[in-house]
Amino acid sequence: MVASLERATGELPLLIATAPAAADWRPDLTVIPDVVPGQGSLGGLLTAIETAAPVACVAWDMPFVPAPLLAELATRLADADVAVPESDSRRGVEPLCAAYGPACGPAIRAALERGDVRAIGFHGAVRVTRLPREAVLQYGDPAILFFNVNTPDDLTRAEALCRGRDW
């Protein structure tokens, strides 16, 4: 994931994290703590946006997102404030693998003030473009592209997927 972000942007990514040990995870990355602590993923998105917008964001636990997909999302910010890929997830989109422009900052702060911490809770207040699922498929299977490693079983599956990939 770090390599994909670096290839897509030409820069080392920022690591948005509140964990005390975050600086040890990847000492080469700059760690930025949440600007509004305790707000989950939306707080992390806000921090990334207020620190570096426009910005491509990928959840730390999504190891299979390719650089070309991130670059595609970033180019779509020319006509939108959010560029998000469609998927088969319960939301139908992947807000933790998306590109965000500066207008998202105030919209997220307003959502947080309403108590709405959903990663898409602010989308109604900004211009959103969706990368259609058919376009996402050119980068791979969405079930793998947006796979999250959250449990030991997920890690086992991710390792098996890595062994089967031509990197």
C-alpha positions in Angstrom: 0.0 0.0 0.0 2.8 2.5 0.8 4.5 1.6 -2.5 1.3 2.1 -4.4 0.7 5.5 -2.9 4.3 6.5 -3.5 4.1 5.4 -7.2 0.8 7.2 -7.6 1.9 10.5 -6.1 5.7 10.5 -6.5 6.0 11.1 -2.7 6.1 9.0 0.4 2.7 9.0 1.9 1.8 10.4 5.3 0.7 7.9 8.0 -2.4 9.2 9.8 -2.5 7.3 13.1 -3.2 7.8 16.7 -1.5 4.7 18.0 1.5 5.5 20.2 3.7 3.0 18.4 2.8 4.3 14.9 6.2 5.9 14.3 7.7 2.4 14.7 5.5 0.8 12.0 7.3 2.6 9.2 10.1 4.9 10.5 10.4 6.4 7.0 6.9 7.8 7.1 5.7 11.0 8.7 3.1 10.2 11.3 0.2 12.7 11.8 -2.2 12.2 14.7 -5.9 12.9 14.2 -6.8 16.6 14.3 -10.1 15.5 16.0 -9.3 12.4 18.1 -11.8 9.6 18.6 -13.7 10.0 15.4 -12.6 6.8 13.7 -12.0 6.6 10.0 -13.7 9.9 9.3 -11.3 11.6 11.7 -8.4 10.1 9.8 -9.8 11.3 6.5 -10.3 14.8 8.0 -6.6 14.8 9.1 -5.3 13.7 5.7 -7.4 16.3 4.0 -6.5 19.2 6.3 -2.9 18.2 6.1 -2.4 17.5 2.4 -5.4 18.0 0.2 -5.8 17.1 -2.5 -5.0 13.7 -1.3 -5.4 10.0 -2.2 -6.2 8.0 0.9 -6.0 4.3 1.5 -6.7 2.4 4.7 -3.6 0.9 6.2 -5.2 -2.5 6.1 -5.8 -2.6 2.3 -2.7 -4.1 0.9 -3.8 -4.8 -2.7 -4.7 -1.3 -4.0 -2.6 -0.7 -7.1 -1.0 2.7 -7.9 -2.8 3.1 -11.3 -6.2 2.9 -9.5 -5.0 5.6 -7.0 -3.7 7.8 -9.9 -7.1 7.4 -11.7 -9.0 8.5 -8.6 -6.7 11.5 -8.2 -7.2 12.7 -11.8 -11.0 12.7 -11.2 -10.6 15.5 -8.6 -10.4 17.9 -11.5 -14.2 17.8 -11.6 -15.2 16.7 -8.1 -14.3 17.0 -4.4 -14.4 13.2 -3.8 -13.5 10.5 -6.2 -14.5 7.1 -4.9 -14.4 3.6 -6.5 -17.5 1.5 -6.7 -17.3 -2.0 -5.1 -19.5 -4.8 -3.9 -19.3 -3.6 -0.3 -22.4 -2.8 1.8 -22.0 0.9 0.9 -21.4 0.2 -2.8 -18.2 2.4 -2.7 -14.8 2.4 -1.0 -14.4 5.7 0.9 -11.2 4.4 2.5 -9.6 4.1 -0.9 -10.5 7.4 -2.5 -9.2 10.8 -3.4 -10.3 14.0 -1.6 -10.1 17.7 -2.3 -10.0 20.6 0.2 -13.7 21.2 0.2 -14.2 18.0 2.0 -12.6 19.4 5.2 -15.4 21.8 6.1 -18.0 19.2 5.1 -16.5 16.5 7.3 -16.3 18.9 10.2 -20.0 19.7 9.8 -20.8 16.0 9.7 -18.8 15.4 12.9 -20.6 18.3 14.6 -23.9 16.5 13.7 -22.4 13.3 15.2 -22.2 11.6 11.9 -19.0 9.6 11.8 -19.8 7.5 8.7 -17.0 7.7 6.1 -19.6 8.8 3.5 -21.7 10.9 5.9 -20.5 14.2 4.3 -20.9 13.1 0.7 -24.2 15.0 0.3 -22.4 18.3 0.9 -19.7 17.9 -1.7 -19.3 17.0 -5.4 -18.8 13.2 -5.6 -17.7 11.3 -8.6 -17.8 7.5 -8.6 -15.4 5.4 -10.6 -17.9 2.8 -12.0 -17.4 -0.8 -11.0 -16.8 -1.7 -14.6 -13.8 0.7 -14.6 -12.6 -0.6 -11.3 -12.5 -4.1 -12.8 -9.6 -3.0 -15.2 -7.4 -2.8 -12.0 -8.5 -6.2 -10.6 -11.2 -7.9 -8.7 -12.8 -5.5 -6.2 -13.0 -8.2 -3.6 -9.2 -8.4 -3.6 -8.4 -4.8 -4.4 -10.3 -3.6 -1.3 -9.6 -6.6 0.9 -9.1 -5.5 4.5 -6.7 -7.4 6.8 -8.4 -7.1 10.2 -8.0 -10.6 11.8 -5.4 -13.4 11.9 -7.6 -15.3 9.4 -7.5 -12.2 7.1 -3.8 -12.1 7.3 -3.5 -15.7 6.4 -5.7 -15.1 3.4 -3.7 -12.0 2.4 -0.5 -13.9 2.5 -2.0 -16.6 0.3 -3.2 -13.9 -2.1 0.3 -12.4 -2.1 1.9 -15.8 -3.0 -0.5 -16.0 -6.0 0.2 -12.6 -7.4 2.7 -11.6 -10.0 4.1 -8.5 -8.4 
